[in-house]
Amino acid sequence: MSSCVELKLNLDQYVSKRYPGLVKIVRNSRREGLIRARLQGWKVATAPVVGFFDAHVEFSTGW
C-alpha cells in the first residue's frame, strides 16, 4: 500500500471514530490551491456555522 493511500485510510478511520457525523473529508480529483480547496469544502458544508482553520491553530476548552 502506498504511503498516500495509507495516510488517506488512517485519516478516514480517525475522523469517523473521533468525530462521527461531524466532520466531512472532501478530496478533489486534482491538486487545487488553498482557496479553491476551501471553496469546495464550503460547497458541501451543511452546518449553519462553518470554520476553516490553518494547521498552526490550537484550540483549548471554551474557545
C-alpha positions as CSV (number, residue, x, y, z in Angstrom):
1,M,0.0,0.0,0.0
2,S,1.4,3.4,-0.9
3,S,2.0,5.9,1.8
4,C,-0.5,8.3,0.2
5,V,-3.3,5.6,0.3
6,E,-2.3,4.7,3.8
7,L,-2.5,8.3,5.0
8,K,-6.0,8.6,3.5
9,L,-7.1,5.4,5.1
10,N,-5.7,6.4,8.5
11,L,-7.3,9.9,8.3
12,D,-10.7,8.4,7.3
13,Q,-10.6,6.0,10.2
14,Y,-9.5,8.6,12.7
15,V,-12.2,11.1,11.7
16,S,-15.0,8.5,11.6
17,K,-14.1,7.2,15.0
18,R,-13.3,10.6,16.7
19,Y,-16.0,12.8,15.1
20,P,-18.7,10.6,13.7
21,G,-21.1,12.6,11.6
22,L,-19.4,15.9,12.5
23,V,-16.5,16.1,10.0
24,K,-16.6,15.6,6.3
25,I,-13.4,14.9,4.3
26,V,-13.5,16.4,0.9
27,R,-11.0,15.3,-1.7
28,N,-10.5,17.0,-5.0
29,S,-9.8,14.9,-8.1
30,R,-6.7,17.0,-8.8
31,R,-4.4,19.4,-6.8
32,E,-6.1,22.7,-6.1
33,G,-4.8,25.8,-4.3
34,L,-5.8,26.6,-0.8
35,I,-8.7,29.0,-1.7
36,R,-10.2,26.6,-4.2
37,A,-10.0,23.7,-1.7
38,R,-11.8,25.8,0.9
39,L,-14.4,26.8,-1.6
40,Q,-15.0,23.1,-2.3
41,G,-15.5,22.5,1.4
42,W,-17.9,25.4,1.7
43,K,-20.0,24.0,-1.2
44,V,-20.5,20.6,0.6
45,A,-21.0,22.0,4.1
46,T,-24.4,21.6,5.6
47,A,-24.0,23.1,9.0
48,P,-25.2,26.6,9.9
49,V,-21.7,27.5,11.0
50,V,-18.6,26.5,9.1
51,G,-15.0,27.2,10.2
52,F,-11.7,26.9,8.3
53,F,-8.6,26.9,10.4
54,D,-4.9,26.7,9.4
55,A,-2.7,23.9,10.7
56,H,-0.9,26.0,13.2
57,V,-4.1,27.0,15.1
58,E,-4.6,25.3,18.5
59,F,-7.9,25.3,20.4
60,S,-8.4,25.0,24.1
61,T,-11.5,24.4,26.2
62,G,-14.0,27.2,25.8
63,W,-12.5,28.8,22.7
